[in-house]
Amino acid sequence: MFSSSSIIDNLNQSEGLEFKKLCRSLKITKKSEKDKLEIALTALEKLEIINKNENNEYSFIKDSNHVVAKIRCSSKGYCFAVRENNKEDIYIKENLLNHAWNGDRVLVRIIKEGFRRRSPEGIVDCILERSNQILLSKVEILKNNLYAIPIDDRILSKIRLPIEDKKYIHKPENKNIVKVEIDRFPIGQEEGLGHVIKELKLTNEEFDTDFVLSKSNFNK
């Protein structure tokens, strides 16, 4: 499966690539994956991150207004984009994260330069790589729907669960939490979707190692 990051990395190393050559570089053979790639390329082109020339060759726009950064959020809700070149961090308001989570690698566009001691401000235009595919969460009912609420309060999203996961609803006396695998990350107005893959009860020492690995994002 390709990511926005892998697309840009391939286009950044060449003067231009045709669609078929890009598919070969990304090892994409299935029609469904090619369709997804076309959607991704259209989106990146509209964001002026890549360009398609008259020969239908795609290339990365090197003088783009975007900078590569990693999202860092605090438990108090403050989020910054940490640049890879050690320049000043960029402050990102919650409503400008565009569903980026703590740890995600993103492309940020600066919309307000910093002055005095204030950080520059920006908006996340593209999520290059997701940091979390599995979340430790509590299962709760909100407005008659079932959701996974991440126990990491730096992740500012909830994930919709299927009704069959109702058996995992959090009970304080059991100290039960779950591992949730993401089926679809939130995008635009669409909620994130996932499903429970394992229940962990913190009163059971058997799950201590599993809990620590999952909390530290060492799922693989």
C-alpha positions in Angstrom: 0.0 0.0 0.0 1.4 3.4 -1.0 1.3 6.6 1.0 1.5 10.3 0.1 5.0 10.2 1.3 6.0 7.4 -1.0 4.4 9.2 -4.0 6.3 12.4 -3.2 9.6 10.5 -2.6 9.4 8.9 -6.0 8.5 12.2 -7.8 11.2 14.1 -5.9 13.9 11.9 -7.4 13.0 12.5 -11.1 12.3 15.2 -13.6 8.9 13.6 -14.3 7.2 10.2 -14.2 4.4 8.9 -16.3 1.5 7.2 -14.5 2.6 3.7 -15.6 6.2 4.2 -14.4 5.0 5.6 -11.1 2.9 2.5 -10.6 5.9 0.3 -11.3 8.0 2.3 -8.8 5.3 1.9 -6.2 4.8 -1.7 -7.1 1.1 -1.1 -7.8 -0.6 -3.7 -10.0 -4.3 -4.0 -8.9 -6.9 -1.8 -10.6 -8.3 -0.8 -7.3 -4.9 0.5 -6.1 -4.4 2.3 -9.4 -7.7 4.1 -9.0 -6.7 5.2 -5.5 -3.4 6.4 -6.8 -5.2 8.6 -9.4 -7.3 10.1 -6.7 -4.2 10.8 -4.6 -2.4 12.4 -7.5 -5.4 14.6 -8.3 -5.5 15.8 -4.7 -1.8 16.5 -4.5 -2.0 18.4 -7.8 -4.9 20.6 -6.6 -2.8 21.4 -3.4 0.0 22.4 -5.8 2.4 19.9 -4.2 3.0 18.1 -7.5 2.6 19.1 -11.1 1.5 17.3 -14.3 3.1 18.6 -17.6 1.8 18.4 -21.1 3.4 14.9 -21.5 1.3 13.7 -18.6 4.4 13.3 -16.5 4.2 14.0 -12.7 6.9 15.8 -10.8 7.3 17.3 -7.3 7.1 21.1 -7.1 10.5 21.9 -5.4 9.7 25.5 -4.7 6.4 24.6 -3.0 5.2 26.6 -0.1 4.9 23.4 2.0 7.3 22.1 4.5 7.7 18.6 5.8 7.1 18.3 9.5 6.0 15.9 12.3 3.0 16.7 14.5 3.6 17.0 18.2 0.6 17.5 20.5 0.5 18.1 24.2 -2.1 16.7 26.7 -3.3 20.3 27.0 -4.3 20.4 23.3 -1.5 22.5 21.9 -0.1 21.2 18.6 3.0 22.1 16.7 4.6 20.9 13.5 8.2 20.1 14.2 10.3 20.8 11.0 12.9 18.3 9.8 15.5 21.0 9.3 15.6 22.2 12.9 13.9 25.5 12.1 11.3 27.0 14.4 8.3 24.9 15.2 5.0 25.9 13.6 1.9 26.3 15.7 -1.2 24.5 14.4 -4.6 25.3 15.7 -6.9 22.3 16.4 -9.3 23.2 13.6 -6.4 23.4 11.1 -4.9 19.9 11.8 -7.2 18.3 9.2 -7.3 15.1 11.3 -3.6 14.8 11.7 -2.6 13.0 14.9 0.3 13.2 17.2 3.3 11.6 15.5 2.0 11.9 11.9 4.4 13.1 9.2 2.7 16.0 7.3 3.1 18.8 4.8 2.4 22.1 6.4 1.7 25.5 4.8 2.7 28.5 6.8 -0.2 31.0 6.9 1.2 33.5 9.4 4.8 34.3 10.0 6.1 34.4 13.5 7.1 37.7 15.1 8.9 38.6 18.3 8.5 35.5 20.5 5.4 34.1 18.7 5.7 31.0 16.6 4.7 31.0 12.9 1.2 29.5 12.4 0.3 26.9 9.8 -2.3 24.5 8.3 -1.9 20.8 7.6 -2.6 20.3 3.9 -1.5 16.7 3.5 -0.8 13.8 5.8 2.3 12.0 4.4 2.5 9.1 6.9 0.3 7.9 9.7 2.0 7.1 13.0 -0.8 5.0 14.6 -2.6 2.2 12.9 -3.7 0.7 16.3 -5.0 2.7 19.3 -5.4 1.8 22.9 -8.9 3.0 23.7 -12.0 2.9 26.0 -15.2 1.8 24.3 -18.1 4.2 25.1 -21.6 5.0 23.8 -22.0 8.5 22.6 -25.3 9.7 21.1 -26.4 6.1 20.6 -23.3 5.2 18.6 -20.3 3.1 19.7 -16.9 4.8 19.8 -13.3 4.1 20.7 -12.0 6.9 22.8 -8.1 6.9 22.7 -6.5 6.8 26.2 -3.7 9.0 24.7 -5.2 12.4 25.1 -2.8 13.8 22.5 -4.9 12.1 19.8 -7.9 14.4 19.2 -10.3 12.0 17.5 -12.7 9.3 18.3 -13.2 6.2 16.2 -16.6 4.7 15.3 -17.0 1.0 16.0 -19.4 -1.6 14.8 -22.3 -2.5 17.1 -20.9 -6.0 17.7 -18.0 -4.4 19.7 -20.6 -3.3 22.3 -19.4 -6.2 24.6 -16.2 -4.3 25.2 -17.8 -1.2 26.7 -15.5 0.2 29.4 -16.3 -0.7 33.0 -14.2 1.1 35.6 -14.3 -1.8 38.0 -12.7 -4.1 35.3 -10.2 -1.5 34.1 -10.7 -2.9 30.6 -9.3 -1.2 27.6 -9.1 -2.4 24.0 -6.7 -2.4 21.0 -8.5 -0.9 18.1 -7.3 -1.3 14.5 -8.1 1.6 12.2 -10.1 0.7 9.1 -10.5 4.2 7.8 -8.8 7.4 9.2 -11.1 10.4 9.6 -11.2 12.5 6.5 -13.1 15.7 5.7 -16.6 15.3 7.3 -16.3 11.5 7.5 -15.6 9.8 10.9 -12.8 7.4 11.4 -13.8 3.7 11.4 -12.2 0.8 13.3 -12.8 -2.4 15.1 -11.6 -4.1 18.3 -8.9 -6.7 17.9 -8.1 -7.4 21.5 -9.3 -6.6 25.0 -6.8 -5.8 27.8 -7.7 -5.8 31.5 -5.2 -3.8 33.5 -5.8 -6.0 36.5 -4.3 -9.0 34.6 -0.5 -9.1 34.7 -0.6 -11.3 31.6 -1.3 -8.2 29.4 1.3 -5.9 31.0 3.8 -6.3 28.1 1.1 -6.0 25.4 -0.1 -2.8 27.0 3.3 -1.2 27.2 4.2 -2.1 23.6 0.9 -0.8 22.3 1.1 2.4 24.3 4.5 3.0 22.9 3.3 2.3 19.4 5.4 -0.8 19.0 2.6 -2.9 17.6 4.6 -4.3 14.7 
